[in-house]
Amino acid sequence: MKNIKNVVVSLVVVTITLVVSGFTLSTSDFQNKEEVMVVENEPKQTVNFFVTHGHCSTPFAGIVDDLKVSVTKRNDLGNPLEDMKISFEINPNSFKVCAGDDLTARIKTPGLFIGEQDERITFKTTEVYTMGLDWYQVNGKMSIKGIEKEVSFFVTGIRDPKETRTRLLVLEGQMNLFDWGIDYDKIVNGTSDSVPTKWMYINMKIELS
């Protein structure tokens, strides 16, 4: 009986030791997380938008300035971008519609995306949620014409199945223009529509270093 008690006590001590050691290691790894900048000020970055109205849409592209993406180094096999931070600026004066100058001029109508002070469209991450393998919801603050609103985008990380490092990000989502007080139809066409144009979609492919 005494031998059994000694075995039980020994097992309890070993279990507690392993748990404490595991906690210490986990805490140490967490505290020593190293943030790494994987994209900074990429000069050739572009972003795609399209605004839906009725049964058609107007696609246009713009130039991205001051793009920054940082991630945290991981030593395990978890999702590599769980702690990512993304920020960028877009110059609305760079917007261009491939269909022609007339539509480009409409997208550049003063008051639509170009404000009185020529403010940049900006975005900065506030929270990131892991939705699945290499799939994330990125919440942040987007400013248009100096008005800042909360938005949510989805980001997909693309990597070789045998690699732990993500090579490419695809950011996409939609924004309600009414959140910024933008009546697309009134600004562009002069009159508000009974079925208003309010959704603008964003798509951006980002290559990581």
PELINJO-V752802 format. One record per backbone hydrogen bond with DSSP energy under -0.5 kcal/mol. CO is the residue of the C=O (numbers start at 1). NH is the residue of the N-H. Records with the same first field share a line. If there is no record, write none. Layout:
CO: NH ; NH
This chain:
1: 5
2: 6
3: 7
4: 8
5: 9
6: 10
7: 11
8: 12
9: 13
10: 14
11: 15
12: 16
13: 17
14: 18
15: 19
16: 20
17: 21
18: 22
19: 23
20: 24
21: 25
22: 26
23: 27
24: 28
25: 29
26: 30
27: 31
28: 32
30: 33
33: 35
34: 73
36: 38 ; 71
38: 209
39: 69
42: 45
45: 64
47: 62
48: 203
49: 60
50: 52 ; 201
51: 58
53: 56
56: 53
57: 59
58: 51
60: 49
61: 96
62: 47
63: 91
65: 89
67: 41
68: 87
69: 38 ; 39
70: 85
71: 36
79: 82
81: 84
85: 70
86: 125
87: 68
88: 123
89: 65
90: 92 ; 121
91: 63 ; 94
92: 95
96: 61 ; 98
97: 100
100: 104
101: 105
102: 106
103: 107
104: 108
106: 109
109: 112 ; 113 ; 114
113: 115
114: 111
115: 118
120: 122
121: 90
122: 143
123: 88
124: 141
127: 139
129: 131 ; 137
132: 135
134: 157
135: 131 ; 132
136: 138 ; 155
137: 129 ; 139
138: 153
139: 126 ; 127
140: 142 ; 151
141: 124
142: 149
143: 122
144: 147
146: 148
147: 144
149: 142
151: 140
153: 138
154: 172
155: 136
156: 170
158: 167 ; 168
160: 163
167: 208
168: 158
169: 206
170: 156
171: 204
172: 154
173: 202
175: 177 ; 200
176: 179
177: 180 ; 182
178: 181
181: 183
182: 184
183: 187
184: 188
185: 189 ; 190 ; 191
186: 190
194: 196
196: 198
197: 184
198: 177 ; 200
199: 52
200: 175
201: 50
202: 173
203: 48
204: 171 ; 206
206: 169
